[in-house]
Amino acid sequence: MIEAQVGKRYAEAIYEMSESNKKVKELYEELNLVMELYKGDKEFKNLVDHPLIKVEEKKEFIGKIFSKFEDFSLNVLFYLVEKKRLSYIKSIVAEYLKIYYTKNQIVDVEAIFAIEPSEEQKTKLIKKLEKKTEKKVNLVVSIDKSIIAGGIIKIGDEIIDGSVRRQLDTVANN
């Protein structure tokens, strides 16, 4: 609960700053890299979270690791270190992306099919979903052979289940 609140608060502030500096996408990509390192590298996580290591040492370490980052992104990271909020990076990045999607009218759609659809089929699906949602669609396709045929579309909380497996289950239960 507190992680979501902290993530939202910091994401809003960081997004506002990145928007005014015209660095929205760049900052997202760089924060995402930091998040992946934080999640995947125990040594990095332990060093950043260690209470006995001074903030200045942590900032110097981060500055060396992410030396290719733009100054703006480094300053954001330094700020998170100073406020002891880098441990909330996953939540901050998730909330940052939500803000970006909301401001740019983008919706995530998960599509699950029995077989991989062609590029043409994906394009048609995206066009239909964009018309339905009146937003840009970020389509993520996954394969699940257990649904036999057809597909399942997840748009936020809405699920459209057109799988043969569901149809067979429905017939079996009636």
Wavefront OBJ file of the C-alpha trace (Angstrom):
o trace
v 0.000 0.000 0.000
v 2.652 2.516 1.019
v 4.808 1.485 -1.952
v 2.002 2.391 -4.367
v 1.459 5.757 -2.652
v 5.174 6.599 -2.711
v 5.465 5.404 -6.305
v 2.539 7.538 -7.414
v 3.700 10.669 -5.608
v 7.256 10.476 -6.924
v 6.163 9.423 -10.418
v 3.877 12.454 -10.679
v 6.646 14.843 -9.645
v 9.248 13.186 -11.864
v 6.862 13.077 -14.831
v 6.095 16.773 -14.454
v 9.814 17.609 -14.432
v 10.534 15.341 -17.407
v 7.644 16.851 -19.345
v 8.867 20.396 -18.777
v 12.384 19.312 -19.848
v 11.002 17.400 -22.868
v 12.650 14.202 -21.627
v 9.605 12.000 -20.949
v 10.580 8.974 -23.049
v 14.307 9.225 -22.356
v 13.752 9.324 -18.611
v 11.330 6.393 -18.737
v 13.845 4.273 -20.648
v 16.655 5.124 -18.256
v 14.541 4.602 -15.124
v 13.468 1.272 -16.576
v 17.130 0.247 -16.938
v 17.753 1.177 -13.296
v 14.685 -0.804 -12.239
v 15.850 -3.897 -14.156
v 19.282 -3.679 -12.542
v 17.724 -3.150 -9.102
v 15.475 -6.197 -9.548
v 18.115 -8.432 -11.081
v 21.392 -7.609 -9.330
v 21.539 -8.359 -5.599
v 24.846 -6.547 -5.139
v 23.500 -3.342 -6.685
v 20.303 -3.578 -4.625
v 22.201 -4.249 -1.386
v 24.601 -1.359 -1.958
v 21.831 1.117 -2.782
v 19.696 0.007 0.176
v 22.505 -0.385 2.731
v 21.879 1.995 5.660
v 25.549 2.362 6.631
v 26.769 3.504 3.201
v 26.698 7.295 2.918
v 24.403 8.962 0.409
v 27.353 10.639 -1.321
v 29.053 7.270 -1.834
v 25.843 5.825 -3.285
v 25.506 8.793 -5.649
v 29.128 8.427 -6.758
v 28.574 4.707 -7.395
v 25.383 5.352 -9.382
v 27.113 8.130 -11.317
v 29.806 5.687 -12.411
v 27.427 2.868 -13.329
v 25.081 5.124 -15.287
v 27.684 7.528 -16.664
v 26.086 7.358 -20.132
v 22.791 8.738 -18.789
v 21.884 12.347 -19.446
v 22.446 14.793 -16.576
v 18.690 15.157 -16.120
v 18.239 11.408 -15.551
v 21.233 11.237 -13.221
v 19.851 14.113 -11.164
v 16.536 12.270 -10.822
v 18.391 9.158 -9.629
v 20.474 11.204 -7.199
v 17.289 12.767 -5.841
v 15.756 9.309 -5.290
v 18.926 8.208 -3.481
v 18.929 11.331 -1.288
v 15.286 10.748 -0.339
v 15.923 7.019 0.220
v 13.320 6.146 -2.429
v 15.330 4.136 -4.950
v 13.959 0.977 -3.321
v 10.552 2.076 -4.677
v 11.850 2.233 -8.266
v 9.517 -0.526 -9.529
v 6.441 1.296 -8.269
v 7.726 4.673 -9.488
v 8.361 3.335 -13.004
v 4.951 1.623 -13.125
v 3.154 4.805 -12.051
v 5.247 6.909 -14.447
v 4.130 4.656 -17.311
v 0.484 4.928 -16.211
v 0.734 8.716 -16.325
v 2.327 8.565 -19.778
v -0.403 6.229 -21.062
v -3.169 8.396 -19.619
v -1.779 11.630 -21.060
v -1.193 10.035 -24.463
v -4.434 8.031 -24.611
v -2.704 4.629 -24.749
v -4.122 1.379 -23.415
v -2.344 -1.946 -22.828
v -4.088 -4.910 -24.414
v -3.061 -8.489 -23.801
v -4.099 -10.968 -26.492
v -3.762 -14.704 -25.901
v -4.063 -17.024 -28.880
v -3.557 -20.743 -29.555
v -1.200 -19.913 -32.446
v 0.871 -16.851 -33.360
v -1.176 -14.424 -35.476
v 0.343 -12.918 -38.630
v 1.438 -9.271 -38.709
v -1.603 -8.504 -40.868
v -3.930 -10.084 -38.276
v -2.243 -8.123 -35.479
v -2.635 -4.869 -37.441
v -6.346 -5.553 -38.047
v -6.851 -6.399 -34.365
v -5.098 -3.205 -33.257
v -7.284 -1.108 -35.600
v -10.482 -2.733 -34.287
v -9.395 -2.297 -30.664
v -8.400 1.340 -31.236
v -11.850 1.991 -32.688
v -13.506 0.226 -29.725
v -11.413 1.922 -27.007
v -10.864 5.246 -28.799
v -7.240 5.051 -27.643
v -3.901 3.964 -29.080
v -3.367 0.265 -28.390
v -0.165 -1.269 -27.077
v -0.728 -4.925 -28.023
v 1.118 -7.743 -26.270
v 0.519 -11.185 -27.776
v 1.144 -14.462 -25.972
v 0.540 -18.061 -26.999
v -1.381 -20.633 -24.954
v -2.127 -23.875 -26.793
v -4.587 -24.954 -24.074
v -7.225 -22.548 -25.401
v -7.384 -24.817 -28.519
v -8.410 -22.055 -30.977
v -9.719 -18.502 -30.950
v -8.405 -16.027 -28.456
v -8.748 -14.082 -25.237
v -8.413 -10.291 -25.174
v -7.730 -8.411 -21.923
v -8.269 -4.642 -21.900
v -7.764 -3.404 -18.361
v -10.419 -5.198 -16.269
v -12.447 -6.275 -19.317
v -11.931 -9.788 -20.691
v -13.279 -10.893 -24.040
v -13.035 -14.687 -24.161
v -13.557 -16.074 -27.663
v -11.618 -19.259 -27.070
v -12.897 -22.650 -28.157
v -11.959 -23.975 -24.706
v -14.442 -21.589 -23.022
v -17.126 -22.513 -25.538
v -16.558 -26.228 -24.857
v -16.641 -25.609 -21.088
v -19.925 -23.708 -21.496
v -21.491 -26.550 -23.523
v -20.247 -29.133 -21.009
v -21.768 -27.239 -18.069
v -25.227 -26.897 -19.695
l 1 2 3 4 5 6 7 8 9 10 11 12 13 14 15 16 17 18 19 20 21 22 23 24 25 26 27 28 29 30 31 32 33 34 35 36 37 38 39 40 41 42 43 44 45 46 47 48 49 50 51 52 53 54 55 56 57 58 59 60 61 62 63 64 65 66 67 68 69 70 71 72 73 74 75 76 77 78 79 80 81 82 83 84 85 86 87 88 89 90 91 92 93 94 95 96 97 98 99 100 101 102 103 104 105 106 107 108 109 110 111 112 113 114 115 116 117 118 119 120 121 122 123 124 125 126 127 128 129 130 131 132 133 134 135 136 137 138 139 140 141 142 143 144 145 146 147 148 149 150 151 152 153 154 155 156 157 158 159 160 161 162 163 164 165 166 167 168 169 170 171 172 173 174
